[in-house]
Amino acid sequence: MNAPLLLTLPRHKLSLEDYYKMGEAGILGEDSRVELIEGELIDMAPIGSRHVRAVNILTELLVPQARGVAVVSVQNPVSLPPDNGPQPDIALLKPRADDYGDSLPTAQDVLLIIEVADTTAKYDREVKAALYARHGVQEFWLVDLQEKAVEIYQEPGSKRYRKLLRPESVETISPVSLPDVHVPLGEIWPA
């Protein structure tokens, strides 16, 4: 017997406008764990305790240092038109008079995006890094909890970042656009 023929049908891609209308209509709620990537709704991985711990520590480190120079946005969307609405773990944003109440931040507002990965490092490295680079996000950090490593992506290009740094797990690092903000990596990793 022959193997069944798999038919690939075209997919209907959603725009950011479609995505937000789904939220307004109640199809997607505030607690829905999905993000729009390349026009498709992607289920986000469940958040485990190691992930929560790392995001909390990074938030505690960043908020006091960023006060007055950047907005620390935790697990909130960034608008990357026409069909991307990722929800990074942390985004450092340029201050704006409206505090982002009139419109969501875009790539031009982002100083740094941080994704914390416990089980999603490959996806974040291959999909999210390319997405952020294409949209001109100046700097992206991937915090890989399993490897106890951070990858720093800089110099966005049309397909990927041109510069990748891998600091030692005990180094102190700073975003390029905020050199007075310091993150001692040793504080992120569980004992």
Residue frames as a rotation matrix with the C-alpha (Angstrom) as fourth column:
MET 1
0.579 0.815 0.000 0.00
0.815 -0.579 0.000 0.00
0.000 0.000 -1.000 0.00
ASN 2
-0.141 -0.613 0.778 1.28
0.572 -0.691 -0.441 3.47
0.808 0.383 0.448 -0.87
ALA 3
-0.651 -0.140 -0.746 1.97
0.714 -0.447 -0.539 6.06
-0.258 -0.884 0.391 1.77
PRO 4
0.461 0.885 -0.060 -0.75
0.818 -0.451 -0.358 8.72
-0.344 0.116 -0.932 2.01
LEU 5
-0.212 -0.449 0.868 -0.14
0.762 -0.632 -0.141 11.82
0.612 0.631 0.476 -0.07
LEU 6
-0.124 0.114 -0.986 0.33
0.806 -0.569 -0.167 14.86
-0.580 -0.815 -0.021 2.12
LEU 7
0.193 0.308 0.931 -1.28
0.819 -0.573 0.020 17.92
0.540 0.759 -0.363 0.67
THR 8
-0.594 -0.414 -0.690 0.14
0.711 -0.671 -0.210 21.28
-0.376 -0.616 0.693 1.62
LEU 9
0.347 0.800 0.489 -2.54
0.893 -0.442 0.088 23.90
0.287 0.406 -0.868 1.49
PRO 10
-0.397 -0.462 0.793 -1.94
0.227 -0.886 -0.403 27.64
0.889 0.020 0.457 1.62
ARG 11
-0.318 0.227 -0.921 -2.27
0.946 0.017 -0.322 29.15
-0.058 -0.974 -0.220 5.05
HIS 12
0.559 0.504 0.658 -4.16
0.450 -0.851 0.269 32.30
0.696 0.146 -0.703 5.92
LYS 13
-0.519 -0.809 -0.276 -1.70
0.744 -0.268 -0.612 34.70
0.421 -0.523 0.741 7.47
LEU 14
0.593 0.680 -0.431 -2.90
0.805 -0.504 0.312 37.13
-0.005 -0.532 -0.847 10.12
SER 15
-0.035 -0.547 0.836 -1.86
0.251 -0.815 -0.523 40.75
0.967 0.192 0.166 10.21
LEU 16
-0.917 -0.284 -0.280 -1.18
0.351 -0.244 -0.904 42.62
0.188 -0.927 0.324 13.43
GLU 17
-0.645 0.746 0.167 -4.52
-0.739 -0.664 0.114 44.35
0.196 -0.050 0.979 12.88
ASP 18
0.130 0.676 -0.725 -6.29
-0.344 0.717 0.607 40.94
0.930 0.171 0.326 12.67
TYR 19
-0.411 -0.437 -0.800 -4.45
0.538 0.592 -0.600 39.78
0.736 -0.677 -0.008 15.80
TYR 20
-1.000 0.001 -0.032 -5.51
0.024 -0.621 -0.784 42.78
-0.021 -0.784 0.621 17.87
LYS 21
-0.327 0.942 -0.081 -9.09
-0.833 -0.247 0.495 42.59
0.446 0.229 0.865 16.57
MET 22
-0.006 0.266 -0.964 -9.19
0.139 0.955 0.262 38.99
0.990 -0.133 -0.043 17.83
GLY 23
-0.781 -0.327 -0.532 -8.23
0.567 -0.016 -0.824 40.32
0.261 -0.945 0.198 21.25
GLU 24
-0.868 0.485 0.102 -10.85
-0.496 -0.849 -0.184 43.09
-0.003 -0.210 0.978 21.13
ALA 25
-0.066 0.881 -0.468 -13.50
-0.705 0.290 0.647 40.53
0.706 0.373 0.602 20.15
GLY 26
0.280 0.147 0.949 -12.59
-0.913 0.345 0.216 38.29
-0.296 -0.927 0.231 23.07
ILE 27
0.859 -0.032 -0.511 -11.27
-0.241 0.855 -0.459 35.47
0.451 0.518 0.727 20.88
LEU 28
-0.069 -0.907 -0.415 -7.87
0.583 0.301 -0.755 35.93
0.810 -0.293 0.508 22.48
GLY 29
0.910 0.402 -0.103 -7.85
0.296 -0.455 0.840 37.02
0.291 -0.795 -0.533 26.11
GLU 30
0.569 -0.714 0.409 -5.15
-0.750 -0.654 -0.099 38.80
0.338 -0.251 -0.907 28.08
ASP 31
0.223 -0.463 0.858 -4.16
-0.682 0.554 0.477 35.45
-0.696 -0.692 -0.192 29.56
SER 32
0.992 0.087 0.086 -3.87
0.006 0.673 -0.740 33.72
-0.122 0.735 0.667 26.17
ARG 33
0.254 -0.965 0.057 -0.30
-0.173 0.013 0.985 32.46
-0.952 -0.260 -0.164 25.88
VAL 34
0.431 -0.122 0.894 0.16
0.861 0.352 -0.367 33.12
-0.270 0.928 0.257 22.16
GLU 35
-0.053 -0.416 -0.908 2.17
-0.111 -0.901 0.420 35.54
-0.992 0.123 0.002 20.10
LEU 36
0.924 0.377 0.058 1.97
0.051 0.028 -0.998 36.46
-0.378 0.926 0.007 16.42
ILE 37
-0.126 -0.990 -0.070 5.10
-0.239 -0.038 0.970 35.42
-0.963 0.138 -0.232 14.52
GLU 38
-0.942 -0.284 -0.178 5.24
-0.204 0.066 0.977 35.74
-0.266 0.957 -0.120 10.72
GLY 39
-0.459 0.849 -0.261 1.44
-0.809 -0.278 0.518 35.96
0.367 0.449 0.815 10.60
GLU 40
-0.019 0.428 -0.903 0.83
0.081 0.901 0.426 32.76
0.997 -0.065 -0.052 12.57
LEU 41
0.565 0.260 0.783 -0.37
-0.753 -0.225 0.619 32.33
0.337 -0.939 0.069 16.15
ILE 42
-0.183 -0.726 -0.663 2.36
-0.089 0.684 -0.724 30.54
0.979 -0.073 -0.190 18.06
ASP 43
0.880 0.416 -0.230 1.68
0.146 0.224 0.964 28.92
0.452 -0.882 0.136 21.43
MET 44
0.117 -0.838 0.533 4.19
-0.753 -0.425 -0.503 30.14
0.648 -0.342 -0.681 23.96
ALA 45
-0.319 -0.328 -0.889 5.92
0.249 0.876 -0.412 27.58
0.915 -0.353 -0.197 26.15
PRO 46
0.785 0.555 -0.277 4.62
0.375 -0.069 0.925 27.26
0.494 -0.829 -0.262 29.71
ILE 47
0.163 -0.715 0.680 6.61
-0.535 -0.643 -0.548 29.33
0.829 -0.274 -0.487 32.17
GLY 48
0.448 -0.097 -0.888 8.45
0.569 0.797 0.200 27.21
0.689 -0.596 0.413 34.72
SER 49
0.907 -0.027 -0.420 9.96
0.374 -0.404 0.835 28.24
-0.192 -0.914 -0.357 38.03
ARG 50
-0.074 -0.997 -0.025 13.52
0.813 -0.075 0.577 28.62
-0.577 0.022 0.816 36.66
HIS 51
-0.334 0.051 0.941 12.22
0.782 -0.542 0.307 30.96
0.526 0.839 0.141 33.97
VAL 52
0.738 0.657 0.156 10.21
0.416 -0.624 0.662 32.99
0.532 -0.424 -0.733 36.50
ARG 53
0.603 -0.577 -0.551 13.26
0.595 -0.135 0.792 33.27
-0.531 -0.806 0.262 38.75
ALA 54
-0.401 -0.842 0.361 15.52
0.870 -0.228 0.436 34.52
-0.285 0.490 0.824 35.94
VAL 55
-0.079 0.450 0.890 12.97
0.617 -0.679 0.398 37.09
0.783 0.581 -0.224 34.67
ASN 56
0.880 0.424 -0.212 12.41
0.408 -0.448 0.796 38.32
0.243 -0.787 -0.567 38.24
ILE 57
0.273 -0.864 -0.424 16.14
0.709 -0.118 0.696 38.68
-0.651 -0.490 0.580 38.90
LEU 58
-0.528 -0.462 0.713 16.73
0.840 -0.411 0.355 40.51
0.129 0.786 0.605 35.62
THR 59
0.328 0.741 0.586 13.79
0.520 -0.660 0.543 42.81
0.789 0.127 -0.601 36.34
GLU 60
0.866 -0.022 -0.499 15.10
0.470 -0.302 0.829 43.57
-0.169 -0.953 -0.251 39.85
LEU 61
-0.123 -0.989 -0.080 18.55
0.796 -0.146 0.587 44.34
-0.592 0.008 0.806 38.42
LEU 62
-0.533 -0.141 0.834 17.32
0.797 -0.414 0.439 46.48
0.284 0.899 0.333 35.53
VAL 63
0.458 0.867 0.195 14.51
0.765 -0.497 0.409 48.60
0.452 -0.039 -0.891 37.00
PRO 64
0.696 -0.153 -0.702 16.56
0.444 -0.676 0.588 50.74
-0.564 -0.720 -0.403 39.42
GLN 65
-0.365 -0.930 -0.042 19.41
0.484 -0.228 0.845 51.22
-0.795 0.288 0.533 36.94
ALA 66
-0.576 0.188 0.795 17.12
0.794 -0.099 0.599 52.10
0.191 0.977 -0.092 34.02
ARG 67
0.304 0.775 -0.554 15.00
0.860 -0.473 -0.191 54.62
-0.410 -0.418 -0.811 35.94
GLY 68
0.443 -0.009 -0.897 14.85
-0.060 -0.998 -0.020 57.83
-0.895 0.063 -0.442 33.92
VAL 69
-0.419 -0.674 -0.608 16.75
-0.690 -0.199 0.696 56.44
-0.590 0.711 -0.382 30.92
ALA 70
-0.794 0.203 -0.573 14.65
-0.339 0.635 0.694 53.45
0.504 0.745 -0.436 29.82
VAL 71
0.183 0.895 0.406 11.31
-0.983 0.173 0.061 51.75
-0.015 -0.411 0.912 30.43
VAL 72
-0.909 -0.394 0.137 11.59
-0.402 0.915 -0.028 48.12
-0.114 -0.081 -0.990 31.58
SER 73
0.088 0.958 -0.273 8.71
-0.994 0.103 0.043 46.28
0.070 0.267 0.961 29.93
VAL 74
-0.769 -0.379 0.515 8.18
-0.504 0.855 -0.123 42.72
-0.394 -0.354 -0.848 31.20
GLN 75
-0.768 0.391 0.508 6.39
0.494 0.866 0.080 40.12
-0.409 0.312 -0.858 29.05
ASN 76
0.224 0.789 -0.573 4.56
-0.010 -0.586 -0.810 42.77
-0.975 0.187 -0.123 27.01
PRO 77
0.541 0.061 0.839 4.14
0.756 0.401 -0.517 42.90
-0.368 0.914 0.171 23.24
VAL 78
-0.397 -0.597 -0.697 6.30
-0.106 -0.724 0.681 44.71
-0.912 0.344 0.224 20.74
SER 79
0.688 0.724 0.047 4.66
0.036 0.030 -0.999 45.63
-0.725 0.689 -0.005 17.43
LEU 80
-0.524 -0.848 -0.086 6.68
-0.163 0.001 0.987 44.55
-0.836 0.531 -0.139 14.39
PRO 81
0.475 0.834 -0.280 4.43
-0.415 -0.069 -0.907 45.22
-0.776 0.547 0.314 11.38
PRO 82
-0.412 0.911 -0.017 2.95
-0.774 -0.340 0.533 43.90
0.480 0.233 0.846 9.29
ASP 83
0.490 0.691 -0.531 2.52
-0.431 0.722 0.541 40.48
0.757 -0.037 0.652 10.91
ASN 84
-0.219 -0.613 -0.759 4.58
0.508 0.593 -0.625 40.11
0.833 -0.522 0.181 14.09
GLY 85
0.403 0.354 0.844 3.62
-0.569 -0.625 0.534 40.73
0.717 -0.695 -0.051 17.69
PRO 86
-0.137 -0.508 -0.850 6.20
0.408 0.753 -0.516 38.96
0.903 -0.418 0.105 19.87
GLN 87
0.840 0.338 0.424 6.02
-0.276 -0.407 0.871 39.18
0.467 -0.849 -0.249 23.65
PRO 88
-0.062 -0.956 -0.287 9.63
0.014 0.287 -0.958 39.17
0.998 -0.063 -0.005 24.81
ASP 89
0.179 0.065 -0.982 10.43
0.909 0.371 0.191 38.41
0.376 -0.927 0.007 28.42
ILE 90
0.248 -0.148 -0.957 11.99
0.544 -0.796 0.264 41.86
-0.801 -0.586 -0.117 28.88
ALA 91
0.236 -0.237 0.942 12.30
0.848 -0.424 -0.319 44.87
0.475 0.874 0.101 26.61
LEU 92
-0.236 -0.328 -0.915 14.17
0.632 -0.767 0.113 48.03
-0.738 -0.551 0.388 27.50
LEU 93
0.290 0.526 0.800 12.39
0.944 -0.296 -0.147 50.85
0.159 0.797 -0.582 25.71
LYS 94
-0.775 -0.427 0.466 13.13
0.401 -0.902 -0.160 54.48
0.489 0.063 0.870 25.01
PRO 95
-0.545 0.611 -0.575 11.08
0.505 -0.308 -0.806 56.69
-0.670 -0.729 -0.140 27.34
ARG 96
-0.657 0.437 0.614 8.03
0.494 -0.367 0.789 58.20
0.570 0.821 0.025 25.66
ALA 97
-0.851 0.319 0.418 5.71
-0.471 -0.817 -0.334 60.97
0.235 -0.481 0.845 26.87
ASP 98
0.109 0.988 -0.109 2.65
-0.846 0.150 0.512 58.70
0.522 0.037 0.852 26.59
ASP 99
-0.377 -0.351 0.857 4.32
-0.793 0.601 -0.102 55.81
-0.479 -0.718 -0.505 28.50
TYR 100
-0.978 -0.044 -0.202 3.22
-0.170 0.723 0.669 53.60
0.116 0.689 -0.715 25.58
GLY 101
-0.492 0.869 0.055 -0.45
0.172 0.159 -0.972 54.25
-0.853 -0.469 -0.228 26.35
ASP 102
0.169 0.562 -0.810 -1.24
-0.692 -0.517 -0.503 55.54
-0.702 0.646 0.301 22.85
SER 103
0.718 0.015 -0.695 0.48
-0.580 0.566 -0.587 52.77
0.385 0.824 0.415 20.89
LEU 104
0.908 -0.394 0.143 2.61
0.257 0.793 0.552 49.72
-0.331 -0.464 0.822 21.47
PRO 105
0.173 -0.922 -0.346 6.38
-0.478 -0.386 0.789 49.96
-0.861 0.029 -0.508 21.18
THR 106
0.990 -0.010 -0.144 7.93
-0.128 0.395 -0.910 49.24
0.066 0.919 0.389 17.79
ALA 107
0.517 -0.855 -0.037 11.48
0.841 0.516 -0.165 48.24
0.160 0.054 0.986 16.88
GLN 108
0.005 -0.517 0.856 12.47
0.296 -0.817 -0.495 51.92
0.955 0.256 0.149 16.81
ASP 109
0.579 0.292 0.761 11.49
-0.586 -0.500 0.638 52.22
0.567 -0.815 -0.119 20.49
VAL 110
0.980 -0.125 -0.156 13.51
0.190 0.827 0.530 49.18
0.063 -0.549 0.834 21.60
LEU 111
0.404 -0.899 0.171 16.95
-0.910 -0.414 -0.025 49.56
0.093 -0.145 -0.985 23.15
LEU 112
-0.790 -0.613 -0.028 17.27
-0.599 0.781 -0.178 45.88
0.131 -0.124 -0.984 24.09
ILE 113
0.496 0.855 -0.154 15.17
-0.764 0.514 0.391 42.73
0.414 -0.076 0.907 23.99
ILE 114
-0.678 -0.629 0.381 15.89
-0.735 0.600 -0.316 39.84
-0.030 -0.494 -0.869 26.35
GLU 115
0.459 0.724 -0.515 14.44
-0.631 0.673 0.385 36.36
0.626 0.148 0.766 25.86
VAL 116
-0.337 -0.471 0.815 14.91
-0.889 0.445 -0.111 33.89
-0.311 -0.762 -0.568 28.71
ALA 117
0.261 0.375 -0.890 14.93
-0.735 0.675 0.069 30.31
0.627 0.635 0.451 27.47
ASP 118
-0.084 -0.230 0.969 14.61
-0.780 0.620 0.079 27.21
-0.619 -0.750 -0.232 29.57
THR 119
-0.052 0.141 0.989 13.22
0.325 0.938 -0.117 24.95
-0.944 0.316 -0.095 26.83
THR 120
0.807 0.543 0.234 13.01
0.416 -0.241 -0.877 27.33
-0.419 0.805 -0.421 23.84
ALA 121
0.102 -0.845 -0.524 16.64
-0.095 -0.533 0.841 28.32
-0.990 -0.036 -0.134 23.16
LYS 122
-0.637 -0.350 0.687 16.74
0.579 0.371 0.726 26.77
-0.509 0.860 -0.034 19.66
TYR 123
0.244 0.825 0.510 13.51
0.967 -0.248 -0.062 28.55
0.075 0.509 -0.858 18.64
ASP 124
0.804 0.038 -0.594 14.64
0.240 -0.934 0.265 31.86
-0.544 -0.355 -0.760 20.15
ARG 125
-0.176 -0.973 -0.148 18.06
0.034 -0.156 0.987 31.54
-0.984 0.169 0.061 18.50
GLU 126
-0.737 -0.163 0.656 16.75
0.587 0.328 0.740 30.59
-0.336 0.930 -0.146 15.04
VAL 127
-0.015 0.846 0.533 13.36
0.932 -0.181 0.314 32.33
0.362 0.501 -0.786 14.78
LYS 128
0.776 0.399 -0.488 13.27
0.587 -0.741 0.327 35.20
-0.231 -0.541 -0.809 17.26
ALA 129
-0.067 -0.873 -0.483 16.84
0.351 -0.474 0.808 36.41
-0.934 -0.116 0.338 16.65
ALA 130
-0.726 -0.178 0.665 16.23
0.682 -0.062 0.728 36.54
-0.089 0.982 0.166 12.88
LEU 131
0.281 0.924 0.258 12.89
0.895 -0.350 0.277 38.31
0.346 0.153 -0.926 13.40
TYR 132
0.672 -0.059 -0.738 14.40
0.459 -0.750 0.477 40.95
-0.581 -0.659 -0.477 15.69
ALA 133
-0.435 -0.897 -0.076 17.35
0.421 -0.278 0.864 41.50
-0.796 0.344 0.498 13.31
ARG 134
-0.491 0.302 0.818 15.10
0.852 -0.033 0.523 41.94
0.185 0.953 -0.241 10.24
HIS 135
0.566 0.808 0.161 13.06
0.724 -0.582 0.371 44.56
0.393 -0.093 -0.915 12.07
GLY 136
0.076 -0.660 0.747 16.14
0.134 -0.736 -0.664 46.48
0.988 0.150 0.033 13.21
VAL 137
0.989 0.146 0.002 16.09
0.007 -0.059 0.998 45.76
0.146 -0.987 -0.060 16.95
GLN 138
0.505 -0.853 0.132 19.54
-0.694 -0.493 -0.525 47.06
0.513 0.173 -0.841 17.89
GLU 139
-0.649 -0.751 0.120 20.39
-0.660 0.477 -0.580 44.44
0.378 -0.456 -0.806 20.50
PHE 140
0.583 0.780 -0.229 18.99
-0.593 0.601 0.535 41.07
0.555 -0.176 0.813 21.58
TRP 141
-0.554 -0.700 0.451 20.12
-0.827 0.404 -0.390 38.91
0.091 -0.589 -0.803 24.50
LEU 142
0.424 0.582 -0.695 19.28
-0.384 0.810 0.444 35.21
0.820 0.079 0.566 24.69
VAL 143
-0.276 -0.412 0.868 19.58
-0.961 0.119 -0.249 33.91
-0.001 -0.903 -0.429 28.26
ASP 144
0.154 0.228 -0.961 19.88
-0.405 0.902 0.149 30.12
0.901 0.366 0.232 27.95
LEU 145
0.407 0.092 0.909 19.13
-0.913 -0.003 0.409 28.67
0.040 -0.996 0.083 31.39
GLN 146
0.995 -0.011 0.100 20.06
0.005 0.998 0.065 25.10
-0.101 -0.065 0.993 30.48
GLU 147
0.463 -0.873 0.150 23.52
0.644 0.216 -0.734 26.08
0.608 0.436 0.663 29.26
LYS 148
0.569 -0.201 -0.798 24.01
0.602 -0.559 0.570 28.86
-0.560 -0.804 -0.197 31.83
ALA 149
-0.591 -0.746 0.306 25.00
0.730 -0.333 0.597 31.08
-0.344 0.576 0.742 28.93
VAL 150
0.420 0.638 -0.645 24.04
0.151 -0.750 -0.644 34.40
-0.895 0.173 -0.411 27.38
GLU 151
-0.300 -0.418 0.857 24.29
0.942 0.013 0.336 35.19
-0.152 0.908 0.390 23.70
ILE 152
0.046 0.229 -0.972 24.45
0.146 -0.965 -0.220 38.88
-0.988 -0.132 -0.078 22.80
TYR 153
-0.025 0.056 0.998 23.29
0.988 0.157 0.016 39.74
-0.156 0.986 -0.059 19.29
GLN 154
0.115 -0.017 -0.993 24.21
0.117 -0.993 0.031 43.15
-0.986 -0.120 -0.112 17.84
GLU 155
-0.651 -0.353 -0.672 24.34
-0.501 -0.465 0.729 44.92
-0.570 0.812 0.126 14.48
PRO 156
0.121 0.809 0.575 21.04
0.111 0.564 -0.818 43.84
-0.986 0.163 -0.021 12.91
GLY 157
-0.882 -0.344 -0.321 20.98
-0.300 -0.114 0.947 42.94
-0.362 0.932 -0.003 9.23
SER 158
-0.297 0.817 -0.494 18.31
-0.933 -0.140 0.331 41.96
0.201 0.559 0.804 6.75
LYS 159
0.281 0.398 -0.873 18.41
-0.298 0.901 0.315 38.27
0.912 0.171 0.372 7.74
ARG 160
0.578 -0.167 -0.799 20.41
0.729 0.547 0.413 38.02
0.368 -0.821 0.438 10.96
TYR 161
0.919 -0.370 -0.140 22.63
-0.201 -0.741 0.640 39.88
-0.341 -0.560 -0.755 13.39
ARG 162
0.669 -0.727 -0.154 26.16
-0.174 0.048 -0.984 40.46
0.723 0.685 -0.094 12.15
LYS 163
-0.417 -0.837 0.354 27.77
-0.550 -0.077 -0.832 40.31
0.724 -0.542 -0.428 15.60
LEU 164
0.731 0.568 -0.380 27.40
-0.062 0.609 0.791 37.60
0.680 -0.555 0.480 18.24
LEU 165
-0.325 -0.797 0.509 29.11
-0.692 -0.167 -0.702 37.74
0.645 -0.580 -0.497 21.63
ARG 166
0.567 0.428 -0.704 29.23
0.164 0.779 0.605 34.95
0.808 -0.458 0.371 24.21
PRO 167
0.031 -0.566 0.823 30.41
-0.797 -0.512 -0.322 36.36
0.603 -0.646 -0.467 27.53
GLU 168
-0.777 -0.337 -0.531 31.58
0.079 0.785 -0.614 34.08
0.624 -0.519 -0.584 30.32
SER 169
0.069 0.934 -0.349 28.77
0.537 0.260 0.802 33.06
0.841 -0.243 -0.484 32.70
VAL 170
0.214 -0.034 -0.976 30.23
0.956 -0.199 0.216 35.18
-0.201 -0.979 -0.010 35.52
GLU 171
-0.756 -0.521 0.395 30.91
0.614 -0.773 0.156 38.38
0.224 0.361 0.905 33.54
THR 172
-0.081 0.708 -0.702 29.03
0.416 -0.616 -0.669 41.63
-0.906 -0.347 -0.245 34.01
ILE 173
-0.593 -0.049 0.804 27.45
0.804 -0.089 0.588 42.86
0.043 0.995 0.092 30.79
SER 174
-0.348 0.474 -0.809 25.76
0.073 -0.847 -0.527 46.09
-0.935 -0.243 0.260 29.67
PRO 175
0.549 0.556 0.624 23.51
0.720 0.066 -0.691 46.98
-0.425 0.829 -0.364 26.73
VAL 176
-0.383 -0.724 0.574 25.35
0.915 -0.381 0.131 48.99
0.124 0.575 0.808 24.07
SER 177
-0.097 0.429 0.898 22.83
0.330 -0.838 0.435 51.84
0.939 0.338 -0.060 24.27
LEU 178
0.803 0.355 0.480 22.84
-0.336 -0.396 0.855 51.87
0.493 -0.847 -0.198 28.10
PRO 179
0.049 -0.900 -0.434 26.48
0.073 0.436 -0.897 51.39
0.996 0.012 0.087 29.18
ASP 180
-0.609 -0.267 0.747 25.72
-0.652 -0.367 -0.663 52.47
0.452 -0.891 0.049 32.77
VAL 181
0.537 0.776 0.331 23.26
-0.844 0.499 0.199 49.57
-0.011 -0.386 0.922 33.20
HIS 182
-0.514 -0.838 -0.185 25.13
-0.803 0.546 -0.241 46.51
0.303 0.025 -0.953 34.48
VAL 183
0.710 0.704 -0.015 23.96
-0.672 0.684 0.283 42.90
0.210 -0.191 0.959 34.64
PRO 184
-0.413 -0.832 0.371 26.19
-0.894 0.447 0.008 40.52
-0.173 -0.329 -0.928 36.62
LEU 185
-0.014 0.454 -0.891 25.45
-0.692 0.639 0.336 37.21
0.721 0.622 0.305 34.92
GLY 186
-0.816 -0.380 -0.436 26.43
0.011 0.744 -0.668 35.18
0.578 -0.550 -0.603 37.97
GLU 187
-0.791 0.561 0.246 23.27
-0.447 -0.254 -0.858 36.41
-0.419 -0.788 0.452 39.71
ILE 188
-0.066 0.807 -0.587 21.00
-0.984 0.046 0.175 34.86
0.168 0.589 0.791 37.07
TRP 189
-0.200 -0.087 -0.976 22.05
-0.327 0.945 -0.017 31.24
0.924 0.316 -0.217 37.47
PRO 190
0.817 0.515 0.261 20.60
-0.431 0.245 0.868 29.16
0.383 -0.822 0.422 40.30
ALA 191
0.021 -0.843 0.538 23.11
-0.992 0.048 0.113 27.95
-0.121 -0.536 -0.835 42.88
